[in-house]
Amino acid sequence: MNRTRLLIASMLVCVSNVALEAAESRPNVILIMVDDFGFECVTANGGESYQTPILDRMASEGMRFTQCHVQPLCTPTRVQLMTGLYNVRNYLQFGVLPRSETTFGNLFRDAGYATAICGKWQLGHDADLPAHFGFDESYLWQHTRRPPRYANPGLEHNAKQIDFGSGEYGPQLVNDFAVDFITRNHERPFLLYYPMILTHDPFQPTPDSPNWDPKAGVSDQKDVKHFADMTKFADKMVGRVLSTLDDLKIRDNTLVLVIGDNGTHKTITSRFRGADYQGAKGSTTAGGTHVPMIASWPGTLESGRVCDDLISSADFLPTICEAAGIQVSIPTDGVSFLPQLRGESGNPRSWLYCWYSPRQQLNLSVQEFAFDHRHKLYADGTLYRIDTDRMETSPIDPQSSPDAIAATAKLRGVLDLFANARPARLDSEFKASRGDEANSPRRQRRADGNPARRGQTSAVPVDR
């Protein structure tokens, strides 16, 4: 009897050890999102204005994607990225992620991962929201309030407000937290979502700038010339994360993804492939949606690969879940690009879809469009050849050629797929959240007015 019990106990220990080893072998995932950072900002993509040596090396040693598109503005992208759903299904208003949603944070935490989010929040002020959406730890700016973000910032650590006044720099503090979280959890699988505070305006010097003044106020030293320093500092912060993985010897078991949350601010003009490139944040042109995307996973990714497949911000949830062996138990509009990361052909998208409504101030307009590598079709029927007309200056006749006719039919079919996708409750919730003002004649006229022909707003909406 004792021998039988000993055998059973030994078997249980073996099973336990196998389970533990399997858990520990699951890859870590780090998703870094740089704020207001368009495709043209990275030297590896053809950018000529800024120094991005870390991202360039990451691309040369890993994988670079050339056709990643997100929403034109901050909150819409964050909601789509975290939930894997197009905004038409769950976007309520600027600065809000509805509590009813499930994020990749929830999925990873439920699967036993240590989870953390650090950087810019902008998804609601309730103190419990980061934890509600699946993050064990949080270190955020603009969570429960909106203090300064750069020199002498105000941050929230697990919803506890901390104000700094001795020359500290917000992005450095957030990066310190990221490094600490990785270090503390390197012996177990972890998810780190790192939506950076940089490179959003106000454009100010960084601690590496020659004119850095830790006593400067928010309104001091603001100048677009500082965007270059901010880009360089953001690149440096990515480098600290990668170096930490190297030091802990877990780089080979960590998938790192870097993207932008939308295009560069419209006041920034950069040199890109021999020409000027003006930022177009808030616009539905490529200048508003086309962002860098670089992946690192030594031993899994073939070095120096470039992928031209279409990638949506909705695709990251199913991709990182598949990489971690986590079943996606919620509806998603995303398509996993994990096969492409592994060097396989995968199931590339043949189109991308966008439903975009900033939902703030007096702007209730909706811009809806679908596009592929060559053509973009807006819901009002306007068609562009975006491979030769990136800024959409010259619409083409949808009946002008067999090519245009075929593209229109294809993309109209995509738009028709989502004709009834908007839940009526969301617009009701939005109007209720705005009170009587939402139903005022002036607001109703704007809401019911004709959409802009090109789907662009006249100015970049307020994005704090």
VEXNUKOL-918248 format. One record per residue (C-alpha): residue number from 1; residue in one letter; x, y, z. Coordinates in nm, 2 decimals. Layout:
// VEXNUKOL-918248
 nuse zator   east  north     up
  NUM     A      X      Y      Z
...
END
This chain:
// VEXNUKOL-918248
 nuse zator   east  north     up
    1     M   0.00   0.00   0.00
    2     N   0.28   0.24   0.09
    3     R   0.46   0.16  -0.23
    4     T   0.14   0.23  -0.43
    5     R   0.10   0.57  -0.25
    6     L   0.46   0.65  -0.32
    7     L   0.42   0.57  -0.69
    8     I   0.10   0.79  -0.71
    9     A   0.27   1.07  -0.53
   10     S   0.57   1.05  -0.76
   11     M   0.34   1.06  -1.07
   12     L   0.16   1.36  -0.93
   13     V   0.49   1.54  -0.88
   14     C   0.60   1.46  -1.24
   15     V   0.27   1.58  -1.38
   16     S   0.30   1.90  -1.17
   17     N   0.65   1.96  -1.29
   18     V   0.55   1.91  -1.66
   19     A   0.27   2.16  -1.61
   20     L   0.50   2.41  -1.45
   21     E   0.76   2.37  -1.73
   22     A   0.49   2.41  -1.99
   23     A   0.37   2.73  -1.82
   24     E   0.72   2.87  -1.79
   25     S   0.79   2.80  -2.16
   26     R   0.50   3.01  -2.27
   27     P   0.63   3.32  -2.44
   28     N   0.62   3.66  -2.28
   29     V   0.45   3.94  -2.48
   30     I   0.54   4.31  -2.48
   31     L   0.33   4.54  -2.69
   32     I   0.48   4.89  -2.72
   33     M   0.27   5.17  -2.88
   34     V   0.43   5.51  -2.95
   35     D   0.20   5.81  -2.93
   36     D   0.14   6.02  -3.25
   37     F   0.41   5.83  -3.44
   38     G   0.36   5.78  -3.81
   39     F   0.53   5.54  -4.05
   40     E   0.76   5.81  -4.18
   41     C   0.93   5.86  -3.84
   42     V   1.14   5.54  -3.85
   43     T   1.47   5.55  -4.05
   44     A   1.43   5.18  -4.15
   45     N   1.10   5.27  -4.32
   46     G   1.27   5.55  -4.53
   47     G   1.25   5.83  -4.28
   48     E   1.53   6.09  -4.30
   49     S   1.46   6.33  -4.02
   50     Y   1.51   6.14  -3.69
   51     Q   1.74   5.91  -3.51
   52     T   1.59   5.57  -3.44
   53     P   1.89   5.33  -3.41
   54     I   1.71   5.09  -3.17
   55     L   1.41   5.05  -3.39
   56     D   1.63   5.02  -3.70
   57     R   1.83   4.75  -3.53
   58     M   1.52   4.58  -3.41
   59     A   1.39   4.57  -3.77
   60     S   1.72   4.44  -3.91
   61     E   1.73   4.16  -3.65
   62     G   1.36   4.10  -3.65
   63     M   1.07   4.18  -3.89
   64     R   0.93   4.50  -4.03
   65     F   0.58   4.54  -4.16
   66     T   0.51   4.80  -4.42
   67     Q   0.13   4.81  -4.43
   68     C   0.01   4.84  -4.07
   69     H  -0.29   5.07  -4.04
   70     V  -0.47   5.19  -3.72
   71     Q  -0.75   5.43  -3.64
   72     P  -0.67   5.80  -3.71
   73     L  -0.69   5.90  -3.35
   74     C  -0.57   5.79  -3.00
   75     T  -0.87   5.65  -2.82
   76     P  -1.03   5.48  -3.13
   77     T  -0.71   5.29  -3.18
   78     R  -0.67   5.19  -2.82
   79     V  -1.02   5.05  -2.80
   80     Q  -0.98   4.86  -3.13
   81     L  -0.63   4.73  -3.03
   82     M  -0.73   4.61  -2.69
   83     T  -1.06   4.45  -2.78
   84     G  -0.99   4.32  -3.13
   85     L  -1.32   4.47  -3.26
   86     Y  -1.38   4.74  -3.52
   87     N  -1.50   5.07  -3.37
   88     V  -1.83   5.02  -3.53
   89     R  -1.91   4.75  -3.28
   90     N  -1.80   4.90  -2.95
   91     Y  -1.67   5.26  -2.97
   92     L  -1.87   5.49  -2.75
   93     Q  -1.69   5.82  -2.72
   94     F  -1.34   5.98  -2.69
   95     G  -1.16   5.89  -2.37
   96     V  -1.38   5.59  -2.29
   97     L  -1.35   5.21  -2.30
   98     P  -1.70   5.07  -2.21
   99     R  -1.68   4.85  -1.90
  100     S  -1.87   4.58  -2.08
  101     E  -1.57   4.51  -2.31
  102     T  -1.31   4.23  -2.27
  103     T  -0.95   4.31  -2.35
  104     F  -0.64   4.11  -2.42
  105     G  -0.54   4.20  -2.06
  106     N  -0.84   4.00  -1.94
  107     L  -0.76   3.70  -2.16
  108     F  -0.39   3.69  -2.06
  109     R  -0.46   3.73  -1.69
  110     D  -0.73   3.45  -1.70
  111     A  -0.46   3.23  -1.87
  112     G  -0.23   3.28  -1.57
  113     Y   0.00   3.55  -1.71
  114     A   0.13   3.84  -1.50
  115     T  -0.01   4.15  -1.66
  116     A   0.07   4.52  -1.65
  117     I   0.00   4.84  -1.84
  118     C   0.21   5.15  -1.82
  119     G   0.21   5.48  -2.00
  120     K  -0.09   5.67  -2.14
  121     W  -0.43   5.55  -2.04
  122     Q  -0.71   5.79  -2.17
  123     L  -0.98   5.52  -2.14
  124     G  -1.19   5.64  -1.84
  125     H  -1.13   5.79  -1.49
  126     D  -1.26   5.52  -1.26
  127     A  -0.98   5.40  -1.03
  128     D  -1.05   5.03  -1.09
  129     L  -1.06   5.04  -1.47
  130     P  -0.71   4.90  -1.54
  131     A  -0.77   4.61  -1.30
  132     H  -1.12   4.56  -1.44
  133     F  -0.97   4.53  -1.79
  134     G  -0.72   4.26  -1.68
  135     F  -0.41   4.43  -1.56
  136     D  -0.26   4.32  -1.23
  137     E  -0.05   4.64  -1.22
  138     S  -0.07   4.98  -1.37
  139     Y   0.16   5.29  -1.39
  140     L  -0.02   5.55  -1.59
  141     W  -0.06   5.91  -1.70
  142     Q  -0.42   6.05  -1.75
  143     H  -0.60   5.78  -1.56
  144     T  -0.79   5.94  -1.27
  145     R  -0.69   6.30  -1.37
  146     R  -0.49   6.50  -1.63
  147     P  -0.17   6.65  -1.48
  148     P   0.15   6.73  -1.66
  149     R   0.31   6.44  -1.85
  150     Y   0.67   6.53  -1.91
  151     A   0.88   6.74  -1.66
  152     N   0.76   6.70  -1.30
  153     P   0.46   6.48  -1.40
  154     G   0.16   6.35  -1.22
  155     L   0.11   5.97  -1.25
  156     E  -0.10   5.70  -1.10
  157     H   0.05   5.38  -0.97
  158     N  -0.22   5.12  -0.93
  159     A  -0.47   5.42  -0.92
  160     K  -0.27   5.59  -0.64
  161     Q  -0.19   5.94  -0.75
  162     I   0.18   6.04  -0.73
  163     D   0.31   6.39  -0.81
  164     F   0.67   6.45  -0.89
  165     G   0.84   6.79  -0.85
  166     S   1.22   6.73  -0.84
  167     G   1.29   6.74  -1.21
  168     E   1.17   6.39  -1.29
  169     Y   1.06   6.30  -1.65
  170     G   0.74   6.12  -1.70
  171     P   0.84   5.89  -1.99
  172     Q   1.16   5.79  -1.79
  173     L   0.95   5.70  -1.48
  174     V   0.71   5.49  -1.69
  175     N   1.01   5.31  -1.85
  176     D   1.16   5.24  -1.50
  177     F   0.83   5.07  -1.41
  178     A   0.83   4.87  -1.73
  179     V   1.19   4.75  -1.66
  180     D   1.10   4.67  -1.30
  181     F   0.79   4.47  -1.39
  182     I   0.99   4.26  -1.64
  183     T   1.26   4.20  -1.38
  184     R   1.02   4.10  -1.11
  185     N   0.83   3.86  -1.34
  186     H   1.10   3.72  -1.56
  187     E   1.06   3.37  -1.42
  188     R   0.69   3.34  -1.51
  189     P   0.51   3.43  -1.84
  190     F   0.40   3.80  -1.85
  191     L   0.22   4.05  -2.07
  192     L   0.33   4.41  -2.07
  193     Y   0.13   4.66  -2.26
  194     Y   0.33   4.98  -2.29
  195     P   0.14   5.27  -2.46
  196     M   0.41   5.54  -2.44
  197     I   0.34   5.89  -2.34
  198     L   0.59   6.01  -2.61
  199     T   0.59   6.15  -2.88
  200     H   0.26   6.35  -2.82
  201     D   0.26   6.73  -2.80
  202     P   0.35   6.96  -2.62
  203     F   0.68   6.93  -2.79
  204     Q   0.94   6.99  -2.53
  205     P   1.30   6.91  -2.45
  206     T   1.39   6.57  -2.30
  207     P   1.65   6.50  -2.03
  208     D   1.89   6.42  -2.32
  209     S   1.83   6.76  -2.49
  210     P   2.10   7.03  -2.45
  211     N   1.83   7.28  -2.34
  212     W   1.65   7.05  -2.09
  213     D   1.51   7.25  -1.80
  214     P   1.35   7.04  -1.53
  215     K   1.18   7.35  -1.39
  216     A   1.00   7.43  -1.72
  217     G   0.63   7.44  -1.71
  218     V   0.39   7.28  -1.95
  219     S   0.36   7.59  -2.16
  220     D   0.74   7.67  -2.16
  221     Q   0.98   7.57  -2.44
  222     K   0.71   7.43  -2.67
  223     D   0.84   7.40  -3.02
  224     V   0.80   7.14  -3.30
  225     K   1.18   7.13  -3.32
  226     H   1.18   6.92  -3.00
  227     F   0.99   6.64  -3.18
  228     A   1.32   6.50  -3.30
  229     D   1.46   6.48  -2.94
  230     M   1.13   6.32  -2.82
  231     T   1.15   6.06  -3.10
  232     K   1.51   5.98  -3.01
  233     F   1.42   5.94  -2.64
  234     A   1.13   5.71  -2.73
  235     D   1.37   5.50  -2.93
  236     K   1.61   5.49  -2.63
  237     M   1.32   5.37  -2.40
  238     V   1.25   5.08  -2.64
  239     G   1.62   5.00  -2.61
  240     R   1.61   4.98  -2.23
  241     V   1.33   4.73  -2.26
  242     L   1.52   4.51  -2.50
  243     S   1.84   4.54  -2.30
  244     T   1.65   4.42  -1.99
  245     L   1.53   4.11  -2.18
  246     D   1.89   4.04  -2.28
  247     D   2.03   4.09  -1.93
  248     L   1.77   3.85  -1.79
  249     K   1.83   3.60  -2.08
  250     I   1.46   3.59  -2.18
  251     R   1.48   3.78  -2.51
  252     D   1.44   3.46  -2.71
  253     N   1.12   3.38  -2.53
  254     T   0.97   3.72  -2.56
  255     L   0.76   3.85  -2.85
  256     V   0.81   4.23  -2.87
  257     L   0.59   4.44  -3.10
  258     V   0.62   4.81  -3.16
  259     I   0.36   5.02  -3.34
  260     G   0.22   5.38  -3.35
  261     D  -0.12   5.47  -3.23
  262     N  -0.20   5.70  -3.52
  263     G  -0.02   5.93  -3.76
  264     T   0.21   6.22  -3.66
  265     H   0.07   6.55  -3.55
  266     K  -0.02   6.78  -3.84
  267     T   0.23   7.04  -3.73
  268     I   0.52   6.81  -3.80
  269     T   0.67   6.79  -4.15
  270     S   0.94   6.52  -4.19
  271     R   1.16   6.41  -4.47
  272     F   1.06   6.07  -4.60
  273     R   1.22   5.90  -4.90
  274     G   1.35   6.23  -5.05
  275     A   1.03   6.43  -5.01
  276     D   0.84   6.63  -4.74
  277     Y   0.58   6.43  -4.55
  278     Q   0.33   6.63  -4.34
  279     G   0.18   6.45  -4.04
  280     A  -0.20   6.40  -4.07
  281     K  -0.32   6.28  -3.73
  282     G  -0.70   6.28  -3.72
  283     S  -0.72   6.24  -4.10
  284     T  -0.84   5.92  -4.27
  285     T  -0.56   5.95  -4.53
  286     A  -0.25   5.73  -4.50
  287     G  -0.09   6.02  -4.30
  288     G  -0.34   5.95  -4.02
  289     T  -0.36   5.57  -4.02
  290     H  -0.02   5.44  -4.16
  291     V   0.21   5.36  -3.87
  292     P   0.54   5.17  -3.81
  293     M   0.52   4.81  -3.70
  294     I   0.83   4.62  -3.60
  295     A   0.85   4.27  -3.44
  296     S   1.13   4.10  -3.24
  297     W   1.14   3.74  -3.13
  298     P   1.49   3.60  -3.17
  299     G   1.49   3.23  -3.27
  300     T   1.13   3.25  -3.40
  301     L   1.15   3.53  -3.65
  302     E   1.38   3.52  -3.94
  303     S   1.61   3.83  -3.93
  304     G   1.56   4.11  -4.16
  305     R   1.23   4.01  -4.31
  306     V   0.99   4.26  -4.45
  307     C   0.62   4.19  -4.48
  308     D   0.39   4.39  -4.71
  309     D   0.07   4.22  -4.58
  310     L  -0.22   4.44  -4.46
  311     I  -0.24   4.46  -4.08
  312     S  -0.52   4.62  -3.88
  313     S  -0.50   4.73  -3.52
  314     A  -0.78   4.47  -3.46
  315     D  -0.53   4.19  -3.55
  316     F  -0.31   4.22  -3.24
  317     L  -0.54   4.06  -2.99
  318     P  -0.58   3.73  -3.18
  319     T  -0.21   3.73  -3.28
  320     I  -0.06   3.77  -2.93
  321     C  -0.32   3.53  -2.79
  322     E  -0.22   3.26  -3.05
  323     A   0.14   3.32  -2.98
  324     A   0.08   3.26  -2.61
  325     G  -0.15   2.96  -2.67
  326     I  -0.45   3.14  -2.53
  327     Q  -0.79   3.06  -2.68
  328     V  -0.98   3.37  -2.79
  329     S  -1.31   3.32  -2.62
  330     I  -1.46   3.64  -2.74
  331     P  -1.58   3.77  -3.08
  332     T  -1.31   3.94  -3.28
  333     D  -1.27   4.12  -3.61
  334     G  -0.89   4.05  -3.61
  335     V  -0.69   3.81  -3.82
  336     S  -0.38   3.66  -3.66
  337     F  -0.06   3.74  -3.83
  338     L   0.14   3.49  -3.62
  339     P   0.20   3.27  -3.93
  340     Q   0.37   3.56  -4.10
  341     L   0.59   3.61  -3.79
  342     R   0.70   3.25  -3.82
  343     G   0.79   3.29  -4.19
  344     E   0.47   3.12  -4.32
  345     S   0.23   3.27  -4.58
  346     G  -0.06   3.27  -4.33
  347     N  -0.40   3.41  -4.43
  348     P  -0.32   3.77  -4.54
  349     R  -0.60   4.02  -4.55
  350     S  -0.72   4.13  -4.89
  351     W  -0.88   4.45  -4.74
  352     L  -0.90   4.67  -4.43
  353     Y  -1.21   4.84  -4.29
  354     C  -1.24   5.15  -4.08
  355     W  -1.54   5.31  -3.90
  356     Y  -1.41   5.63  -3.74
  357     S  -1.59   5.88  -3.52
  358     P  -1.40   6.09  -3.27
  359     R  -1.72   6.15  -3.08
  360     Q  -1.62   6.47  -2.91
  361     Q  -1.70   6.84  -2.89
  362     L  -1.96   6.91  -3.17
  363     N  -1.83   6.65  -3.41
  364     L  -2.07   6.35  -3.45
  365     S  -1.97   6.27  -3.80
  366     V  -1.87   5.92  -3.90
  367     Q  -1.61   5.84  -4.16
  368     E  -1.64   5.49  -4.30
  369     F  -1.42   5.33  -4.57
  370     A  -1.25   5.02  -4.70
  371     F  -0.92   4.98  -4.88
  372     D  -0.66   4.74  -5.01
  373     H  -0.31   4.80  -5.14
  374     R  -0.43   5.00  -5.44
  375     H  -0.77   5.15  -5.38
  376     K  -0.98   5.31  -5.11
  377     L  -1.35   5.35  -5.12
  378     Y  -1.55   5.57  -4.89
  379     A  -1.91   5.50  -4.79
  380     D  -2.03   5.79  -5.01
  381     G  -1.88   5.63  -5.32
  382     T  -1.56   5.83  -5.35
  383     L  -1.28   5.62  -5.48
  384     Y  -0.90   5.68  -5.48
  385     R  -0.59   5.51  -5.61
  386     I  -0.40   5.52  -5.29
  387     D  -0.09   5.35  -5.42
  388     T  -0.02   5.66  -5.64
  389     D  -0.22   5.92  -5.45
  390     R  -0.14   5.87  -5.09
  391     M  -0.29   6.19  -4.96
  392     E  -0.61   6.14  -5.17
  393     T  -0.60   6.46  -5.37
  394     S  -0.76   6.33  -5.69
  395     P  -1.06   6.10  -5.67
  396     I  -1.12   5.87  -5.97
  397     D  -1.44   5.77  -6.15
  398     P  -1.55   5.43  -6.01
  399     Q  -1.66   5.35  -6.37
  400     S  -1.35   5.48  -6.54
  401     S  -1.18   5.14  -6.61
  402     P  -1.23   4.77  -6.55
  403     D  -0.98   4.80  -6.26
  404     A  -1.18   5.08  -6.10
  405     I  -1.51   4.89  -6.15
  406     A  -1.37   4.57  -5.99
  407     A  -1.22   4.76  -5.70
  408     T  -1.54   4.94  -5.63
  409     A  -1.74   4.62  -5.63
  410     K  -1.49   4.45  -5.40
  411     L  -1.47   4.73  -5.15
  412     R  -1.84   4.81  -5.16
  413     G  -1.90   4.45  -5.06
  414     V  -1.67   4.50  -4.76
  415     L  -1.87   4.81  -4.65
  416     D  -2.19   4.61  -4.69
  417     L  -2.06   4.35  -4.45
  418     F  -2.08   4.61  -4.17
  419     A  -2.39   4.80  -4.27
  420     N  -2.58   4.68  -3.97
  421     A  -2.29   4.62  -3.73
  422     R  -2.35   4.92  -3.51
  423     P  -2.55   4.83  -3.20
  424     A  -2.83   5.08  -3.15
  425     R  -2.76   5.09  -2.77
  426     L  -2.42   5.25  -2.83
  427     D  -2.57   5.57  -2.99
  428     S  -2.83   5.58  -2.72
  429     E  -2.56   5.55  -2.45
  430     F  -2.37   5.82  -2.61
  431     K  -2.66   6.06  -2.63
  432     A  -2.74   5.98  -2.27
  433     S  -2.39   6.06  -2.16
  434     R  -2.41   6.40  -2.33
  435     G  -2.74   6.50  -2.18
  436     D  -2.96   6.76  -2.34
  437     E  -2.68   6.90  -2.54
  438     A  -2.65   6.59  -2.75
  439     N  -3.00   6.64  -2.87
  440     S  -2.98   7.02  -2.93
  441     P  -3.07   7.14  -3.28
  442     R  -2.72   7.25  -3.35
  443     R  -2.57   6.92  -3.25
  444     Q  -2.84   6.72  -3.44
  445     R  -2.78   6.92  -3.75
  446     R  -2.41   6.82  -3.73
  447     A  -2.49   6.46  -3.66
  448     D  -2.74   6.43  -3.95
  449     G  -2.53   6.63  -4.19
  450     N  -2.37   6.49  -4.50
  451     P  -2.04   6.32  -4.43
  452     A  -1.73   6.48  -4.56
  453     R  -1.66   6.36  -4.92
  454     R  -1.32   6.24  -4.83
  455     G  -1.40   6.14  -4.48
  456     Q  -1.17   6.39  -4.32
  457     T  -1.24   6.64  -4.04
  458     S  -1.14   7.00  -4.10
  459     A  -0.90   7.00  -3.81
  460     V  -0.73   6.75  -3.58
  461     P  -0.98   6.67  -3.30
  462     V  -0.86   6.74  -2.95
  463     D  -0.65   6.45  -2.83
  464     R  -0.49   6.50  -2.49
END
